[in-house]
Amino acid sequence: MQTYDPHKNTKEVRQGSTRWMNTRVLVISTIAVVLAFALIYVWFFIVGSN
C-alpha cells in the first residue's frame, strides 16, 4: 500500500480508504445483528422454557 503520493495534499493523505471503512462497518454491523438475534433466541426459547 502506497502511503506517500506527491500529488495529494495533506487532507487527502490523512483520509482513509472509503472502501475498507464501508466493508468494516458492514461486517461489524452484520455480526452485531446476528449476535443480537442469537441472544434473543437463547433468552426466549432456552431460558424462558424453564
Biopython code that builds the backbone (N, CA, C, O; Angstrom):
import numpy as np
from Bio.PDB.StructureBuilder import StructureBuilder

atoms = [
    (1, "MET", "N", (0.840, -1.188, 0.000)),
    (1, "MET", "CA", (0.000, 0.000, 0.000)),
    (1, "MET", "C", (0.878, 1.242, 0.000)),
    (1, "MET", "O", (1.753, 1.394, 0.853)),
    (2, "GLN", "N", (0.645, 2.115, -0.943)),
    (2, "GLN", "CA", (1.453, 3.320, -1.049)),
    (2, "GLN", "C", (0.935, 4.367, -0.072)),
    (2, "GLN", "O", (-0.246, 4.715, -0.090)),
    (3, "THR", "N", (1.825, 4.865, 0.781)),
    (3, "THR", "CA", (1.408, 5.839, 1.785)),
    (3, "THR", "C", (1.779, 7.268, 1.411)),
    (3, "THR", "O", (1.274, 8.225, 1.998)),
    (4, "TYR", "N", (2.652, 7.401, 0.444)),
    (4, "TYR", "CA", (3.098, 8.755, 0.057)),
    (4, "TYR", "C", (2.751, 8.995, -1.403)),
    (4, "TYR", "O", (3.082, 8.184, -2.267)),
    (5, "ASP", "N", (2.094, 10.092, -1.673)),
    (5, "ASP", "CA", (1.777, 10.490, -3.048)),
    (5, "ASP", "C", (2.058, 11.981, -3.172)),
    (5, "ASP", "O", (1.384, 12.785, -2.528)),
    (6, "PRO", "N", (3.036, 12.365, -3.982)),
    (6, "PRO", "CA", (3.397, 13.787, -4.080)),
    (6, "PRO", "C", (2.301, 14.646, -4.692)),
    (6, "PRO", "O", (2.367, 15.872, -4.602)),
    (7, "HIS", "N", (1.295, 14.037, -5.312)),
    (7, "HIS", "CA", (0.231, 14.795, -5.961)),
    (7, "HIS", "C", (-0.972, 15.031, -5.053)),
    (7, "HIS", "O", (-1.933, 15.686, -5.458)),
    (8, "LYS", "N", (-0.930, 14.508, -3.840)),
    (8, "LYS", "CA", (-2.043, 14.704, -2.908)),
    (8, "LYS", "C", (-1.702, 15.780, -1.890)),
    (8, "LYS", "O", (-0.543, 15.941, -1.508)),
    (9, "ASN", "N", (-2.719, 16.518, -1.452)),
    (9, "ASN", "CA", (-2.481, 17.494, -0.388)),
    (9, "ASN", "C", (-2.619, 16.797, 0.972)),
    (9, "ASN", "O", (-2.921, 15.605, 1.030)),
    (10, "THR", "N", (-2.400, 17.536, 2.060)),
    (10, "THR", "CA", (-2.383, 16.913, 3.382)),
    (10, "THR", "C", (-3.744, 16.348, 3.779)),
    (10, "THR", "O", (-3.806, 15.329, 4.468)),
    (11, "LYS", "N", (-4.824, 16.982, 3.363)),
    (11, "LYS", "CA", (-6.151, 16.465, 3.694)),
    (11, "LYS", "C", (-6.403, 15.124, 3.012)),
    (11, "LYS", "O", (-6.939, 14.205, 3.631)),
    (12, "GLU", "N", (-6.026, 15.008, 1.759)),
    (12, "GLU", "CA", (-6.235, 13.761, 1.024)),
    (12, "GLU", "C", (-5.374, 12.627, 1.581)),
    (12, "GLU", "O", (-5.802, 11.473, 1.594)),
    (13, "VAL", "N", (-4.183, 12.946, 2.032)),
    (13, "VAL", "CA", (-3.290, 11.927, 2.575)),
    (13, "VAL", "C", (-3.836, 11.379, 3.894)),
    (13, "VAL", "O", (-3.710, 10.185, 4.163)),
    (14, "ARG", "N", (-4.444, 12.242, 4.721)),
    (14, "ARG", "CA", (-4.957, 11.817, 6.027)),
    (14, "ARG", "C", (-6.194, 10.939, 5.923)),
    (14, "ARG", "O", (-6.462, 10.150, 6.829)),
    (15, "GLN", "N", (-6.953, 11.058, 4.841)),
    (15, "GLN", "CA", (-8.195, 10.298, 4.717)),
    (15, "GLN", "C", (-7.892, 8.828, 4.472)),
    (15, "GLN", "O", (-6.943, 8.481, 3.768)),
    (16, "GLY", "N", (-8.728, 7.963, 5.074)),
    (16, "GLY", "CA", (-8.542, 6.533, 4.907)),
    (16, "GLY", "C", (-9.210, 6.029, 3.642)),
    (16, "GLY", "O", (-9.766, 6.797, 2.857)),
    (17, "SER", "N", (-9.141, 4.750, 3.472)),
    (17, "SER", "CA", (-9.770, 4.109, 2.319)),
    (17, "SER", "C", (-11.267, 3.969, 2.588)),
    (17, "SER", "O", (-11.669, 3.284, 3.529)),
    (18, "THR", "N", (-12.086, 4.614, 1.770)),
    (18, "THR", "CA", (-13.528, 4.557, 1.995)),
    (18, "THR", "C", (-14.071, 3.157, 1.756)),
    (18, "THR", "O", (-15.011, 2.738, 2.433)),
    (19, "ARG", "N", (-13.507, 2.440, 0.822)),
    (19, "ARG", "CA", (-13.957, 1.068, 0.561)),
    (19, "ARG", "C", (-13.714, 0.185, 1.783)),
    (19, "ARG", "O", (-14.593, -0.592, 2.157)),
    (20, "TRP", "N", (-12.542, 0.286, 2.413)),
    (20, "TRP", "CA", (-12.230, -0.517, 3.596)),
    (20, "TRP", "C", (-13.130, -0.135, 4.760)),
    (20, "TRP", "O", (-13.599, -1.010, 5.489)),
    (21, "MET", "N", (-13.379, 1.157, 4.947)),
    (21, "MET", "CA", (-14.229, 1.598, 6.050)),
    (21, "MET", "C", (-15.658, 1.098, 5.869)),
    (21, "MET", "O", (-16.278, 0.652, 6.834)),
    (22, "ASN", "N", (-16.193, 1.164, 4.649)),
    (22, "ASN", "CA", (-17.540, 0.671, 4.395)),
    (22, "ASN", "C", (-17.622, -0.827, 4.628)),
    (22, "ASN", "O", (-18.606, -1.309, 5.190)),
    (23, "THR", "N", (-16.615, -1.566, 4.211)),
    (23, "THR", "CA", (-16.603, -3.012, 4.422)),
    (23, "THR", "C", (-16.545, -3.328, 5.906)),
    (23, "THR", "O", (-17.236, -4.232, 6.375)),
    (24, "ARG", "N", (-15.737, -2.603, 6.641)),
    (24, "ARG", "CA", (-15.614, -2.853, 8.070)),
    (24, "ARG", "C", (-16.922, -2.579, 8.788)),
    (24, "ARG", "O", (-17.324, -3.362, 9.648)),
    (25, "VAL", "N", (-17.587, -1.500, 8.459)),
    (25, "VAL", "CA", (-18.874, -1.178, 9.080)),
    (25, "VAL", "C", (-19.915, -2.241, 8.737)),
    (25, "VAL", "O", (-20.692, -2.645, 9.602)),
    (26, "LEU", "N", (-19.938, -2.696, 7.490)),
    (26, "LEU", "CA", (-20.894, -3.716, 7.070)),
    (26, "LEU", "C", (-20.671, -5.025, 7.814)),
    (26, "LEU", "O", (-21.632, -5.643, 8.272)),
    (27, "VAL", "N", (-19.438, -5.452, 7.942)),
    (27, "VAL", "CA", (-19.127, -6.722, 8.613)),
    (27, "VAL", "C", (-19.448, -6.628, 10.098)),
    (27, "VAL", "O", (-20.067, -7.537, 10.651)),
    (28, "ILE", "N", (-19.042, -5.553, 10.750)),
    (28, "ILE", "CA", (-19.297, -5.410, 12.188)),
    (28, "ILE", "C", (-20.796, -5.309, 12.461)),
    (28, "ILE", "O", (-21.282, -5.888, 13.433)),
    (29, "SER", "N", (-21.525, -4.597, 11.634)),
    (29, "SER", "CA", (-22.969, -4.470, 11.816)),
    (29, "SER", "C", (-23.674, -5.805, 11.625)),
    (29, "SER", "O", (-24.583, -6.143, 12.383)),
    (30, "THR", "N", (-23.262, -6.558, 10.625)),
    (30, "THR", "CA", (-23.864, -7.867, 10.384)),
    (30, "THR", "C", (-23.617, -8.814, 11.554)),
    (30, "THR", "O", (-24.527, -9.524, 11.981)),
    (31, "ILE", "N", (-22.401, -8.828, 12.069)),
    (31, "ILE", "CA", (-22.084, -9.675, 13.214)),
    (31, "ILE", "C", (-22.896, -9.245, 14.430)),
    (31, "ILE", "O", (-23.383, -10.099, 15.171)),
    (32, "ALA", "N", (-23.051, -7.958, 14.650)),
    (32, "ALA", "CA", (-23.822, -7.458, 15.791)),
    (32, "ALA", "C", (-25.288, -7.876, 15.696)),
    (32, "ALA", "O", (-25.885, -8.259, 16.702)),
    (33, "VAL", "N", (-25.876, -7.807, 14.499)),
    (33, "VAL", "CA", (-27.274, -8.198, 14.325)),
    (33, "VAL", "C", (-27.441, -9.698, 14.544)),
    (33, "VAL", "O", (-28.393, -10.122, 15.200)),
    (34, "VAL", "N", (-26.534, -10.501, 14.008)),
    (34, "VAL", "CA", (-26.611, -11.953, 14.194)),
    (34, "VAL", "C", (-26.489, -12.305, 15.673)),
    (34, "VAL", "O", (-27.231, -13.156, 16.164)),
    (35, "LEU", "N", (-25.576, -11.672, 16.385)),
    (35, "LEU", "CA", (-25.424, -11.939, 17.822)),
    (35, "LEU", "C", (-26.661, -11.499, 18.600)),
    (35, "LEU", "O", (-27.071, -12.178, 19.542)),
    (36, "ALA", "N", (-27.253, -10.381, 18.221)),
    (36, "ALA", "CA", (-28.458, -9.912, 18.897)),
    (36, "ALA", "C", (-29.594, -10.914, 18.720)),
    (36, "ALA", "O", (-30.279, -11.238, 19.691)),
    (37, "PHE", "N", (-29.808, -11.411, 17.506)),
    (37, "PHE", "CA", (-30.852, -12.403, 17.279)),
    (37, "PHE", "C", (-30.554, -13.713, 18.004)),
    (37, "PHE", "O", (-31.473, -14.364, 18.502)),
    (38, "ALA", "N", (-29.285, -14.106, 18.069)),
    (38, "ALA", "CA", (-28.916, -15.323, 18.793)),
    (38, "ALA", "C", (-29.210, -15.168, 20.283)),
    (38, "ALA", "O", (-29.706, -16.101, 20.914)),
    (39, "LEU", "N", (-28.914, -14.016, 20.845)),
    (39, "LEU", "CA", (-29.199, -13.794, 22.269)),
    (39, "LEU", "C", (-30.697, -13.782, 22.538)),
    (39, "LEU", "O", (-31.148, -14.316, 23.551)),
    (40, "ILE", "N", (-31.473, -13.179, 21.641)),
    (40, "ILE", "CA", (-32.930, -13.177, 21.795)),
    (40, "ILE", "C", (-33.458, -14.603, 21.719)),
    (40, "ILE", "O", (-34.331, -14.977, 22.503)),
    (41, "TYR", "N", (-32.947, -15.404, 20.790)),
    (41, "TYR", "CA", (-33.365, -16.797, 20.655)),
    (41, "TYR", "C", (-33.065, -17.577, 21.933)),
    (41, "TYR", "O", (-33.920, -18.296, 22.452)),
    (42, "VAL", "N", (-31.851, -17.424, 22.427)),
    (42, "VAL", "CA", (-31.462, -18.137, 23.654)),
    (42, "VAL", "C", (-32.338, -17.695, 24.816)),
    (42, "VAL", "O", (-32.788, -18.527, 25.602)),
    (43, "TRP", "N", (-32.579, -16.419, 24.930)),
    (43, "TRP", "CA", (-33.355, -15.901, 26.050)),
    (43, "TRP", "C", (-34.793, -16.422, 26.039)),
    (43, "TRP", "O", (-35.289, -16.876, 27.070)),
    (44, "PHE", "N", (-35.454, -16.364, 24.909)),
    (44, "PHE", "CA", (-36.862, -16.739, 24.843)),
    (44, "PHE", "C", (-37.110, -18.239, 24.784)),
    (44, "PHE", "O", (-38.082, -18.714, 25.371)),
    (45, "PHE", "N", (-36.279, -18.990, 24.104)),
    (45, "PHE", "CA", (-36.566, -20.398, 23.880)),
    (45, "PHE", "C", (-35.843, -21.334, 24.818)),
    (45, "PHE", "O", (-36.346, -22.425, 25.084)),
    (46, "ILE", "N", (-34.699, -20.965, 25.326)),
    (46, "ILE", "CA", (-33.964, -21.859, 26.226)),
    (46, "ILE", "C", (-34.167, -21.419, 27.683)),
    (46, "ILE", "O", (-34.527, -22.239, 28.527)),
    (47, "VAL", "N", (-33.948, -20.178, 27.977)),
    (47, "VAL", "CA", (-34.106, -19.686, 29.347)),
    (47, "VAL", "C", (-35.601, -19.559, 29.698)),
    (47, "VAL", "O", (-36.003, -19.874, 30.818)),
    (48, "GLY", "N", (-36.400, -19.107, 28.762)),
    (48, "GLY", "CA", (-37.828, -18.876, 29.018)),
    (48, "GLY", "C", (-38.637, -20.147, 29.155)),
    (48, "GLY", "O", (-39.738, -20.102, 29.704)),
    (49, "SER", "N", (-38.138, -21.287, 28.678)),
    (49, "SER", "CA", (-38.910, -22.538, 28.733)),
    (49, "SER", "C", (-38.858, -23.177, 30.118)),
    (49, "SER", "O", (-39.638, -24.091, 30.386)),
    (50, "ASN", "N", (-37.993, -22.744, 30.985)),
    (50, "ASN", "CA", (-37.881, -23.358, 32.329)),
    (50, "ASN", "C", (-38.822, -22.746, 33.321)),
    (50, "ASN", "O", (-38.844, -23.153, 34.483)),
]
sb = StructureBuilder()
sb.init_structure("model")
sb.init_model(0)
sb.init_chain("A")
sb.init_seg("    ")
for serial, (resi, resn, name, xyz) in enumerate(atoms, 1):
    if name == "N":
        sb.init_residue(resn, " ", resi, " ")
    sb.init_atom(name, np.array(xyz, "f"), 0.0, 1.0, " ", f" {name:<3s}", serial, name[0])
structure = sb.get_structure()
